[in-house]
Amino acid sequence: MSLLVVGLSHRSAPVSVLERAALSVDAQAKLLQDTLAAEPATEAAVLATCNRIELYADVDKFHAGVAELSTLLAQHSGVGLEELTPYLYVHYEDRAVHHLFSVACGLDSMVVGEGQILGQIKDALARSQELHTAGKLLNDLFQQALRVGKRAHSETGIDRAGQSLVTFGLEQLAAGAPVEAWAEGKRALVIGAGSMSSLAAATLARAGVRELVIANRTEERARRLAEILADSGTEA
């Protein structure tokens, strides 16, 4: 058996395709169950964020595995296979391991270094464990990816890469003035709830804004970001 990942992300697909292909929690569970039921794999896990959808599996045949996983992704995403295929990428064996480690470190994120991906990888592993679709291979892989990602975030300056970009953008709103100088006590609107918007919201919260309003295409994602901000003491 061998590790295979088939997916699409902000690097391979336009936002319009990613939005249409987005998987709800229920859809992710059904995809995992169907992947094992169709027997292209003995183990499966789904990593689904606003910027990526990846299906990891332990397969015995490469070409048959790619074909079956691609078909399953198309069926469950609601985007036709013919339309979806040009945006899919495939990683196998060592390349698949390297890819997940890069993702865990934040190197493959839209905002390089963002730390949210670690929680999303942890959620993906927990979901596959709960549904009994992760065996030894995927359990070991995802747990090792979490360890690698945590070390990268704690022992390097990669976390500051995305934050520096967001801070620079926010400072331009006040002709280069520090964010704290104009944000404290204000009410701010953040459009979107993806990686960049989440970093902007977190930066504004640390700067002391009184209230954050999150406007997003899907209420569920906006509400989740608002809850995270509320836990940090900012009204959202």
Backbone bond lengths (Angstrom), bond angles and torsions (degrees), N, CA, C in turn:
res aa  C-N    CA-C-N  psi(-1)  N-CA   C-N-CA  omega(-1)  CA-C   N-CA-C  phi
1 M - - - 1.467 - - 1.525 109.38 -
2 S 1.342 116.04 149.83 1.460 120.76 -175.07 1.520 111.32 -139.84
3 L 1.332 115.57 150.67 1.461 121.77 -179.62 1.522 111.07 -78.87
4 L 1.322 115.80 131.47 1.465 122.57 179.25 1.517 109.17 -136.91
5 V 1.330 116.74 137.60 1.461 120.90 172.88 1.522 108.78 -128.60
6 V 1.327 114.90 132.33 1.463 122.42 174.99 1.519 106.48 -124.32
7 G 1.328 117.06 130.44 1.462 118.13 -177.87 1.506 114.07 -166.03
8 L 1.316 114.71 -176.46 1.461 122.68 174.23 1.517 107.57 -143.98
9 S 1.329 115.95 152.47 1.462 120.18 -178.37 1.517 109.79 -150.60
10 H 1.326 114.99 -176.92 1.464 120.37 178.70 1.521 111.50 -61.54
11 R 1.320 117.96 -19.14 1.460 121.56 178.19 1.523 112.50 -80.05
12 S 1.324 116.98 -25.11 1.465 119.65 -174.24 1.519 114.06 -112.44
13 A 1.331 117.82 -18.01 1.468 121.08 -173.17 1.521 111.16 -135.58
14 P 1.337 117.19 148.22 1.469 120.36 175.83 1.521 110.74 -70.70
15 V 1.326 115.85 160.29 1.463 121.29 -178.66 1.523 111.16 -56.78
16 S 1.336 116.91 -38.23 1.470 120.35 -177.94 1.522 111.70 -59.53
17 V 1.327 117.27 -38.19 1.466 121.28 178.87 1.526 110.18 -73.84
18 L 1.330 117.26 -42.88 1.463 120.59 178.95 1.526 111.31 -60.20
19 E 1.324 116.57 -40.25 1.465 120.15 -179.74 1.522 111.10 -65.57
20 R 1.326 116.89 -41.43 1.469 120.19 -179.83 1.517 111.78 -71.19
21 A 1.323 116.43 -29.99 1.466 120.64 -177.45 1.524 112.79 -86.35
22 A 1.326 117.36 -6.41 1.467 121.56 -175.99 1.528 111.62 -52.84
23 L 1.329 115.84 138.52 1.464 121.87 -177.95 1.520 110.71 -109.53
24 S 1.314 116.55 128.73 1.463 120.52 173.69 1.521 108.45 -71.66
25 V 1.313 117.08 170.00 1.464 121.00 178.49 1.527 110.18 -60.23
26 D 1.322 116.78 -41.32 1.470 120.65 179.20 1.526 110.99 -65.28
27 A 1.336 116.21 -39.91 1.463 120.32 179.86 1.526 110.84 -66.33
28 Q 1.317 116.75 -36.26 1.463 120.33 177.17 1.525 110.51 -63.74
29 A 1.318 116.39 -42.79 1.464 120.59 179.54 1.527 110.82 -62.81
30 K 1.328 116.29 -42.96 1.475 120.59 179.72 1.524 110.50 -65.57
31 L 1.326 117.05 -38.85 1.463 120.85 178.35 1.525 110.56 -61.86
32 L 1.312 117.25 -43.69 1.462 120.62 179.09 1.525 111.28 -62.75
33 Q 1.315 116.02 -45.58 1.462 120.36 -179.16 1.526 111.18 -64.14
34 D 1.324 116.61 -41.83 1.465 120.53 -179.24 1.526 111.78 -70.21
35 T 1.326 116.67 -30.93 1.466 119.95 178.72 1.523 110.42 -63.41
36 L 1.314 116.77 -42.58 1.459 119.51 177.81 1.524 112.22 -74.99
37 A 1.330 116.41 -35.03 1.462 120.03 -179.52 1.525 111.56 -66.79
38 A 1.334 116.31 -35.60 1.465 120.50 -179.28 1.525 111.55 -77.18
39 E 1.323 116.01 -10.49 1.462 124.25 175.93 1.526 115.48 62.84
40 P 1.346 118.15 31.41 1.461 116.04 168.28 1.522 109.71 -81.68
41 A 1.355 115.90 -12.04 1.456 120.14 -174.54 1.519 111.18 -149.76
42 T 1.332 115.70 157.64 1.462 121.13 175.77 1.523 111.30 -101.13
43 E 1.342 116.74 -15.00 1.462 122.57 176.02 1.522 108.18 -141.41
44 A 1.351 116.08 153.27 1.467 119.20 178.58 1.519 110.67 -156.08
45 A 1.333 115.33 148.23 1.464 122.57 175.06 1.522 107.89 -148.64
46 V 1.324 116.49 146.12 1.463 121.79 179.54 1.520 109.41 -118.52
47 L 1.324 115.69 127.36 1.463 121.67 172.95 1.521 106.68 -108.47
48 A 1.330 116.42 106.55 1.464 121.36 -175.88 1.522 110.13 -123.80
49 T 1.329 116.29 120.08 1.460 122.63 176.13 1.523 107.25 -131.03
50 C 1.329 116.94 -177.29 1.458 118.92 178.61 1.523 111.13 -69.06
51 N 1.331 117.30 -17.76 1.462 120.90 -176.68 1.520 114.68 -114.09
52 R 1.333 118.31 1.45 1.462 119.57 179.70 1.524 111.15 -160.85
53 I 1.329 114.32 151.06 1.463 122.51 171.42 1.519 105.65 -136.57
54 E 1.328 117.17 115.39 1.458 121.29 -176.82 1.522 110.13 -132.25
55 L 1.323 115.06 133.54 1.457 121.88 178.12 1.529 108.07 -110.28
56 Y 1.325 116.06 115.22 1.466 122.85 178.86 1.523 108.43 -99.47
57 A 1.331 116.33 138.64 1.461 118.80 -178.13 1.524 111.12 -152.83
58 D 1.309 114.44 155.35 1.462 122.79 174.03 1.524 106.37 -102.19
59 V 1.335 116.88 108.52 1.466 121.28 -173.65 1.527 110.54 -118.27
60 D 1.336 115.82 161.98 1.460 118.98 178.34 1.523 112.28 -103.55
61 K 1.351 117.22 -15.28 1.464 120.55 178.75 1.523 109.42 -135.02
62 F 1.336 116.61 126.90 1.457 121.26 -174.43 1.527 112.49 -64.38
63 H 1.315 118.33 -59.63 1.465 121.28 -173.87 1.526 111.87 -63.84
64 A 1.323 116.27 -43.51 1.465 119.70 178.20 1.524 110.06 -65.08
65 G 1.318 116.67 -37.35 1.461 120.83 178.73 1.511 112.19 -64.58
66 V 1.336 116.93 -44.72 1.469 121.03 178.70 1.521 110.39 -60.59
67 A 1.324 116.38 -45.65 1.465 120.56 -178.71 1.527 111.33 -62.65
68 E 1.328 116.78 -44.55 1.463 120.56 -176.58 1.530 111.42 -70.81
69 L 1.329 117.65 -43.21 1.467 120.19 -179.77 1.527 110.96 -66.28
70 S 1.328 116.95 -37.73 1.467 120.59 177.62 1.522 110.57 -63.14
71 T 1.328 115.93 -42.79 1.464 120.60 179.18 1.525 111.14 -64.06
72 L 1.318 116.87 -42.73 1.463 120.95 179.54 1.529 111.44 -64.51
73 L 1.333 117.40 -41.00 1.465 120.53 177.14 1.521 110.76 -61.03
74 A 1.322 116.20 -42.70 1.465 120.21 179.79 1.526 110.83 -64.51
75 Q 1.309 116.67 -44.76 1.465 120.92 -178.71 1.522 111.94 -61.12
76 H 1.301 117.11 -42.60 1.463 120.54 -174.37 1.521 113.29 -86.78
77 S 1.326 117.44 -20.33 1.463 119.96 178.19 1.520 111.73 -85.52
78 G 1.334 116.39 -21.93 1.456 119.00 -178.10 1.516 113.55 85.15
79 V 1.329 117.15 2.63 1.463 121.76 175.63 1.522 107.24 -101.72
80 G 1.318 117.03 127.57 1.456 120.90 -176.75 1.520 113.16 -56.30
81 L 1.331 116.31 146.83 1.462 121.47 -177.32 1.520 111.98 -58.35
82 E 1.320 116.91 -41.95 1.469 120.52 -178.94 1.526 111.09 -62.75
83 E 1.327 116.69 -38.85 1.459 120.50 178.92 1.524 111.41 -75.26
84 L 1.325 116.86 -36.09 1.463 121.42 -174.70 1.525 113.07 -75.89
85 T 1.324 116.93 -36.25 1.466 122.30 -172.06 1.530 115.35 -51.23
86 P 1.339 119.64 -44.32 1.479 118.61 -178.63 1.526 113.97 -61.51
87 Y 1.324 117.05 -19.73 1.465 120.74 -176.91 1.525 113.00 -97.73
88 L 1.327 116.86 -4.32 1.463 120.70 -177.41 1.524 111.82 -83.61
89 Y 1.323 116.12 145.23 1.466 120.89 171.47 1.523 107.98 -121.82
90 V 1.312 115.04 157.99 1.463 121.88 -177.05 1.525 109.28 -130.83
91 H 1.317 116.28 133.71 1.470 121.93 173.51 1.527 107.53 -129.22
92 Y 1.322 115.89 141.81 1.463 120.89 -172.94 1.526 110.10 -133.80
93 E 1.318 115.26 139.84 1.460 122.88 176.43 1.536 112.38 51.52
94 D 1.343 118.51 -121.05 1.464 120.62 -175.46 1.523 112.14 -59.91
95 R 1.329 117.24 -36.01 1.465 120.86 179.63 1.528 110.77 -65.74
96 A 1.310 116.77 -33.65 1.467 120.75 178.13 1.527 110.49 -68.68
97 V 1.318 116.50 -40.53 1.467 121.07 177.27 1.524 109.71 -63.91
98 H 1.321 116.43 -47.89 1.469 121.44 179.56 1.521 110.85 -58.66
99 H 1.327 116.19 -40.01 1.468 120.28 -179.26 1.528 111.19 -62.99
100 L 1.328 117.66 -48.75 1.464 119.88 -178.85 1.527 111.11 -64.05
101 F 1.318 117.45 -38.09 1.465 119.93 177.33 1.527 110.57 -62.78
102 S 1.334 117.35 -40.81 1.469 121.13 177.95 1.520 110.74 -63.35
103 V 1.330 115.65 -41.19 1.466 120.61 177.92 1.527 109.88 -62.18
104 A 1.326 116.71 -45.63 1.468 121.31 -177.96 1.527 112.00 -63.06
105 C 1.316 116.91 -31.83 1.468 120.91 179.68 1.525 112.65 -79.65
106 G 1.331 116.86 -9.50 1.455 119.87 -178.00 1.512 113.27 86.79
107 L 1.334 117.78 7.87 1.458 121.38 -178.17 1.519 112.44 -75.70
108 D 1.328 117.01 -20.91 1.459 120.72 -178.07 1.525 111.65 -104.34
109 S 1.331 117.13 7.02 1.461 121.65 -177.31 1.522 111.60 -79.80
110 M 1.326 115.88 157.43 1.455 120.79 175.71 1.522 109.85 -60.69
111 V 1.333 115.93 -41.55 1.463 121.92 172.70 1.523 106.26 -105.62
112 V 1.321 117.03 104.20 1.461 121.34 -174.38 1.528 110.95 -56.10
113 G 1.331 114.76 129.90 1.452 120.09 176.65 1.514 115.62 92.39
114 E 1.338 118.14 -3.06 1.472 118.59 -178.17 1.526 109.43 -62.52
115 G 1.320 115.59 140.85 1.457 120.80 -173.00 1.512 115.63 -93.37
116 Q 1.330 117.64 -7.78 1.471 120.09 -178.10 1.517 112.43 -60.66
117 I 1.330 116.42 -27.97 1.456 120.01 -174.80 1.524 111.76 -61.12
118 L 1.331 117.98 -30.02 1.465 119.78 179.24 1.525 111.08 -62.79
119 G 1.327 116.69 -42.06 1.457 120.21 176.92 1.514 111.66 -65.01
120 Q 1.329 116.61 -35.59 1.457 120.87 -179.66 1.526 111.20 -70.85
121 I 1.323 117.05 -36.97 1.464 120.70 175.51 1.529 109.99 -66.59
122 K 1.314 116.30 -41.07 1.468 121.00 177.47 1.524 110.43 -61.60
123 D 1.333 117.18 -42.27 1.467 121.31 178.26 1.522 111.05 -64.02
124 A 1.344 116.67 -40.48 1.466 120.91 179.97 1.524 110.44 -62.33
125 L 1.321 116.41 -42.54 1.462 120.30 178.38 1.524 110.82 -65.67
126 A 1.331 116.78 -44.46 1.467 120.58 -179.24 1.525 110.90 -61.39
127 R 1.330 116.89 -39.74 1.465 120.68 -179.20 1.530 110.56 -65.38
128 S 1.326 116.56 -43.92 1.464 119.24 -179.51 1.531 111.20 -69.25
129 Q 1.320 117.18 -31.51 1.468 120.01 175.84 1.527 110.60 -68.72
130 E 1.324 115.55 -42.30 1.465 120.49 -179.92 1.521 111.54 -62.05
131 L 1.339 115.84 -36.48 1.465 120.97 -178.81 1.528 112.00 -90.89
132 H 1.323 116.19 0.92 1.469 122.39 178.86 1.524 112.13 60.29
133 T 1.336 116.67 37.26 1.468 120.07 177.05 1.530 111.48 -104.08
134 A 1.326 117.23 -6.85 1.466 121.05 178.16 1.518 109.48 -104.41
135 G 1.322 115.22 125.35 1.455 120.77 175.52 1.518 110.09 -106.09
136 K 1.307 116.39 -154.36 1.467 120.91 -175.92 1.525 112.32 -60.96
137 L 1.335 117.46 -43.54 1.469 120.25 -176.21 1.522 111.68 -60.47
138 L 1.330 117.62 -53.70 1.459 120.65 -175.80 1.527 111.98 -73.93
139 N 1.317 117.33 -33.58 1.470 119.32 174.94 1.528 110.36 -60.24
140 D 1.323 115.80 -49.04 1.469 120.19 -179.80 1.524 110.99 -64.23
141 L 1.334 116.62 -43.07 1.465 121.20 -178.22 1.520 111.68 -61.24
142 F 1.323 116.96 -51.21 1.464 120.46 -175.65 1.531 111.57 -69.30
143 Q 1.329 117.10 -37.19 1.464 119.22 178.19 1.525 111.04 -66.96
144 Q 1.335 116.40 -38.46 1.460 119.43 177.12 1.527 110.64 -68.29
145 A 1.335 117.31 -37.83 1.467 120.93 177.47 1.527 110.63 -61.88
146 L 1.318 116.80 -39.86 1.467 120.53 177.62 1.527 111.05 -63.95
147 R 1.329 116.85 -40.38 1.467 119.87 178.31 1.528 111.03 -65.08
148 V 1.330 116.20 -44.06 1.467 120.62 179.15 1.525 110.39 -63.07
149 G 1.333 116.11 -44.87 1.459 120.13 -179.73 1.517 112.59 -62.48
150 K 1.324 116.56 -42.59 1.469 120.26 179.77 1.525 110.98 -63.44
151 R 1.322 117.01 -39.93 1.462 119.49 178.12 1.523 111.01 -65.69
152 A 1.316 116.69 -41.35 1.467 120.07 179.97 1.521 110.77 -61.73
153 H 1.328 116.55 -40.83 1.461 120.56 -177.77 1.529 112.03 -75.13
154 S 1.335 116.89 -30.33 1.467 119.01 -176.61 1.525 113.50 -91.99
155 E 1.335 117.15 -26.31 1.463 120.00 -173.72 1.524 114.17 -106.55
156 T 1.328 117.63 -4.43 1.468 120.99 177.83 1.523 108.69 -126.88
157 G 1.302 116.45 176.79 1.465 120.90 179.34 1.507 113.06 -96.63
158 I 1.343 117.13 19.48 1.457 119.52 -173.63 1.529 112.66 -63.97
159 D 1.333 117.41 -30.74 1.469 120.15 179.35 1.518 112.06 -59.63
160 R 1.322 116.06 -32.44 1.460 119.95 -175.39 1.513 112.93 -78.31
161 A 1.334 117.67 -13.16 1.466 120.14 -177.91 1.520 111.07 -61.85
162 G 1.343 116.41 -52.85 1.461 119.96 179.51 1.511 112.35 -68.11
163 Q 1.328 116.83 -40.41 1.459 120.77 -179.17 1.518 111.24 -63.03
164 S 1.338 116.87 -37.49 1.460 120.21 179.39 1.518 110.57 -63.90
165 L 1.339 116.34 -39.91 1.460 120.67 179.48 1.523 110.69 -64.79
166 V 1.330 117.10 -44.25 1.461 121.40 179.31 1.523 110.64 -64.63
167 T 1.328 116.64 -45.52 1.467 120.17 179.63 1.519 111.15 -60.53
168 F 1.316 116.81 -41.70 1.468 120.52 178.37 1.526 110.29 -60.37
169 G 1.343 116.41 -44.77 1.461 119.77 179.97 1.517 112.23 -62.64
170 L 1.335 116.58 -42.66 1.463 120.33 -179.95 1.529 111.38 -67.08
171 E 1.311 116.74 -34.84 1.467 119.66 179.19 1.525 111.68 -66.40
172 Q 1.327 116.42 -28.40 1.463 119.11 179.52 1.528 111.94 -68.14
173 L 1.335 116.82 -19.30 1.463 120.02 177.65 1.524 111.52 -66.58
174 A 1.319 116.09 -22.10 1.469 120.14 -179.20 1.525 110.04 -126.56
175 A 1.325 115.35 40.55 1.469 121.82 175.11 1.525 112.70 53.18
176 G 1.331 115.46 41.47 1.458 119.56 175.43 1.508 115.50 90.08
177 A 1.326 118.24 -0.72 1.466 120.58 179.46 1.529 109.90 -70.46
178 P 1.337 118.39 147.81 1.467 121.01 177.80 1.527 110.98 -55.55
179 V 1.320 116.24 144.61 1.464 120.77 -177.84 1.530 110.57 -56.89
180 E 1.331 116.80 -41.84 1.467 120.56 -177.63 1.525 112.31 -60.27
181 A 1.330 116.65 -27.63 1.465 120.75 -174.80 1.522 112.71 -68.28
182 W 1.334 116.67 -28.67 1.471 118.43 -178.19 1.521 113.62 -118.76
183 A 1.342 117.81 -13.73 1.467 119.83 -174.04 1.526 113.99 -88.47
184 E 1.320 118.05 -28.17 1.463 120.65 -173.15 1.527 112.06 -59.33
185 G 1.350 114.15 127.04 1.459 120.17 177.60 1.510 115.24 79.97
186 K 1.338 116.97 -0.18 1.463 120.31 -177.53 1.533 111.28 -90.51
187 R 1.320 115.10 166.59 1.470 122.36 172.97 1.525 106.78 -105.50
188 A 1.332 117.71 126.87 1.463 121.29 -174.02 1.523 111.48 -122.39
189 L 1.320 115.73 146.02 1.464 122.78 176.14 1.523 108.55 -107.48
190 V 1.329 116.41 126.82 1.460 122.19 175.64 1.521 107.72 -114.77
191 I 1.318 116.43 123.27 1.460 121.21 -179.05 1.522 108.91 -97.10
192 G 1.325 115.57 120.37 1.451 121.20 -177.84 1.519 111.31 100.78
193 A 1.334 115.61 163.14 1.466 120.52 179.74 1.524 110.93 -138.90
194 G 1.335 115.24 24.57 1.457 120.08 177.62 1.516 111.54 -85.30
195 S 1.321 116.36 -162.51 1.463 121.00 -174.84 1.519 112.34 -60.90
196 M 1.334 117.12 -50.88 1.461 120.68 -177.33 1.525 111.09 -64.76
197 S 1.327 116.84 -45.12 1.463 120.45 -179.92 1.522 111.30 -64.42
198 S 1.321 116.46 -38.97 1.464 120.11 179.13 1.524 111.20 -64.45
199 L 1.331 116.27 -41.21 1.457 119.86 177.49 1.523 110.98 -64.97
200 A 1.340 116.30 -39.99 1.465 120.22 178.08 1.524 110.29 -63.10
201 A 1.335 116.13 -43.55 1.465 120.38 179.88 1.526 110.90 -63.34
202 A 1.334 116.51 -43.14 1.466 120.27 179.60 1.526 111.18 -64.56
203 T 1.328 116.28 -38.69 1.468 120.48 178.97 1.521 110.62 -65.51
204 L 1.334 116.43 -42.68 1.467 120.54 178.03 1.530 111.05 -64.82
205 A 1.330 116.25 -38.35 1.469 119.79 179.05 1.524 110.45 -62.78
206 R 1.326 116.24 -44.07 1.466 119.83 178.83 1.529 111.27 -65.51
207 A 1.340 115.89 -28.11 1.469 120.08 -179.37 1.524 111.93 -78.06
208 G 1.346 117.08 -9.22 1.456 120.03 174.02 1.508 116.79 98.60
209 V 1.346 118.32 22.89 1.462 118.51 176.92 1.526 109.29 -62.10
210 R 1.310 115.78 148.43 1.463 121.17 -177.22 1.524 110.95 -75.53
211 E 1.327 116.70 -40.63 1.463 120.78 -176.38 1.518 109.39 -151.55
212 L 1.332 115.43 141.63 1.459 121.88 176.53 1.519 109.21 -116.85
213 V 1.324 116.64 132.29 1.460 122.43 174.99 1.526 107.18 -108.23
214 I 1.328 117.04 123.40 1.461 122.22 -178.87 1.522 109.41 -102.51
215 A 1.330 117.51 118.94 1.467 122.46 176.91 1.525 108.13 -110.68
216 N 1.332 116.95 121.11 1.455 120.41 -175.88 1.521 110.74 -146.08
217 R 1.327 115.84 158.30 1.465 121.07 -178.36 1.523 111.60 -62.71
218 T 1.332 117.06 -39.58 1.461 120.52 179.48 1.525 110.00 -112.26
219 E 1.317 116.42 130.86 1.462 121.39 -177.16 1.526 111.62 -64.05
220 E 1.331 116.56 -37.11 1.464 120.61 -176.13 1.528 111.57 -58.34
221 R 1.336 116.46 -46.00 1.462 119.94 -178.10 1.531 111.13 -69.49
222 A 1.341 116.31 -38.96 1.469 120.12 178.44 1.527 110.28 -64.19
223 R 1.331 116.06 -41.66 1.464 120.41 -179.94 1.533 110.71 -65.11
224 R 1.323 116.89 -37.46 1.460 120.34 179.57 1.528 110.72 -64.48
225 L 1.336 116.51 -43.43 1.460 119.95 178.14 1.526 110.50 -64.51
226 A 1.343 116.45 -40.70 1.468 120.61 179.50 1.527 110.78 -61.65
227 E 1.332 116.93 -38.47 1.463 120.60 179.45 1.524 111.30 -66.25
228 I 1.335 116.06 -39.02 1.468 120.12 178.14 1.523 110.16 -63.61
229 L 1.334 115.85 -42.85 1.462 120.29 179.75 1.527 110.91 -66.53
230 A 1.339 116.01 -38.99 1.467 120.15 179.41 1.522 110.82 -62.92
231 D 1.331 116.19 -37.16 1.465 120.17 178.73 1.526 111.67 -63.81
232 S 1.339 115.57 -26.56 1.467 119.51 179.90 1.521 111.99 -89.10
233 G 1.351 116.48 1.38 1.455 120.22 175.17 1.508 115.75 98.56
234 T 1.340 117.68 9.28 1.462 121.21 179.25 1.520 110.03 -106.96
235 E 1.320 117.84 130.20 1.455 121.47 178.46 1.523 109.52 -69.52
236 A 1.333 116.87 128.60 1.466 120.49 -178.58 1.521 109.45 -146.16
